[in-house]
Amino acid sequence: MSTTTQVQSTLTATDRCDRCGAQAYVRVALPTGGTLLFCGHHFRDHESPLREAGAVIFDETSKLDRKPEPADDTEE
């Protein structure tokens, strides 16, 4: 019997790290069916054992390097 885990594609500002409560940038789907959320720091701390366990990792830490788009303050 195999278990298929659906990994949600996009993390939002409301997704929080399970270790510290900071904004989550990594979602980890465990082979047993559970899901964990991590900030970049805590994911780096736990990355090796998670990969060795066969977890499916959805990493959005590249968003940390993006500069925000300027707001359009023009009135219509």
Beta strands, then each sheet from edge to edge (+ up, - down):
strand 1: 26-29
strand 2: 35-38
strand 3: 56-59
sheet 1: 2+ 1- 3+
end
